[in-house]
């Protein structure tokens, strides 16, 4: 059983695909705020949020083209799909929530074919981009 972080997200969902667990020393400072953002998105869209990629070990991240300075390695990011909702709609709703002041901890928002990247990087401005990668490998 996965350690619950919030009502709908557990620690195991954020483990690296290579089997490396999410670093426990980052749970309170990094994962809890990320899960709070994800809970707000889940509530707004009234649909389950599926974690496609959470934490990435440096070795795993090095194998992903274009992911050199990834917030995933810092334990602050998740690529997500929302059940029954297209990525473009999720991206638009997340941006609207941020602009309405309902996601103050959101630091990065990226849209990709099939999923959306959300992160809680430190900083005063929201980093935004669109990408074309098809998965985290």
C-alpha positions in Angstrom: 0.0 0.0 0.0 1.3 3.5 -0.9 1.7 6.1 1.8 -1.0 8.7 1.2 0.2 12.2 0.6 -3.3 13.8 0.0 -6.8 12.3 -0.4 -6.2 11.1 -4.0 -2.4 10.8 -4.4 0.0 8.3 -2.8 3.8 8.3 -2.6 4.2 5.2 -4.9 2.6 7.1 -7.8 5.6 9.5 -7.9 8.4 6.8 -7.9 10.7 6.8 -10.9 10.0 4.3 -13.7 13.5 2.8 -13.1 12.4 1.7 -9.6 14.0 4.6 -7.6 11.6 5.7 -4.9 10.6 9.3 -4.4 13.2 10.8 -1.9 11.5 10.8 1.5 13.4 14.0 2.5 11.5 16.0 -0.1 7.9 14.8 0.7 6.9 17.8 3.0 8.7 20.5 1.1 8.1 19.4 -2.5 5.6 16.6 -3.0 2.9 17.9 -0.6 2.7 21.2 -2.5 2.7 19.4 -5.8 -0.1 17.1 -4.7 -2.1 20.1 -3.4 -1.9 21.6 -6.9 -3.0 18.2 -8.4 -5.9 18.0 -5.9 -7.2 21.4 -7.0 -7.0 20.4 -10.7 -8.8 17.1 -9.9 -11.6 19.0 -8.1 -12.0 21.6 -10.8 -12.2 19.0 -13.6 -14.2 16.5 -11.5 -12.2 13.6 -12.8 -9.3 11.5 -11.7 -5.7 12.7 -12.4 -3.3 10.0 -13.5 0.4 10.5 -12.9 2.3 9.6 -16.1 5.7 10.6 -14.7 6.7 11.9 -11.3 10.1 11.8 -9.8 13.0 10.9 -12.2 16.4 9.7 -11.0 19.3 11.6 -12.6 20.2 8.4 -14.5 16.6 7.9 -15.8 16.3 11.6 -16.7 19.6 11.5 -18.7 18.0 9.0 -21.1 15.1 11.4 -21.9 15.8 13.7 -24.9 15.4 17.4 -24.0 15.0 16.9 -20.3 18.3 18.2 -19.0 17.1 20.7 -16.4 14.0 18.9 -15.4 12.0 19.7 -12.3 11.2 15.9 -12.2 14.7 15.3 -10.9 14.1 17.8 -8.2 10.9 16.0 -7.1 8.8 19.1 -7.9 7.0 17.9 -11.1 4.4 15.6 -12.5 3.2 14.8 -16.0 -0.4 14.0 -15.8 -3.5 12.9 -17.8 -7.0 13.6 -16.6 -9.4 10.7 -17.3 -11.8 11.7 -20.1 -10.3 15.2 -20.6 -8.1 16.2 -23.5 -4.7 17.6 -22.6 -5.4 20.9 -24.3 -8.5 21.3 -22.1 -6.6 20.4 -18.9 -3.9 22.9 -19.8 -6.5 25.6 -20.4 -8.2 24.9 -17.1 -5.0 24.8 -15.1 -4.0 28.2 -16.6 -7.4 29.6 -15.8 -7.1 28.4 -12.2 -3.6 29.9 -11.9 -4.8 33.2 -13.3 -7.7 33.2 -10.9 -5.2 32.9 -8.0 -6.3 29.3 -7.1 -2.9 27.7 -7.8 -0.4 30.0 -6.1 2.2 27.2 -5.8 2.2 26.4 -9.5 5.6 27.3 -11.0 5.6 25.5 -14.4 3.0 24.5 -16.9 3.7 22.6 -20.1 1.4 21.1 -22.7 2.4 18.0 -24.6 0.4 15.6 -26.9 -1.5 13.5 -24.5 -0.4 15.0 -21.1 0.2 18.2 -19.2 3.3 19.0 -17.1 2.8 20.7 -13.7 5.5 21.7 -11.3 6.0 23.7 -8.1 9.4 25.2 -8.9 10.3 28.3 -6.9 9.9 31.6 -8.5 7.6 34.6 -9.0 6.6 33.9 -12.6 4.9 30.9 -14.1 7.1 29.1 -16.7 5.0 28.0 -19.7 5.8 26.0 -22.8 4.5 23.5 -25.4 6.4 20.4 -26.3 6.3 17.5 -28.7 7.8 14.6 -26.8 5.7 11.5 -26.7 6.7 10.1 -23.3 9.3 10.0 -20.6 10.8 6.7 -21.7 
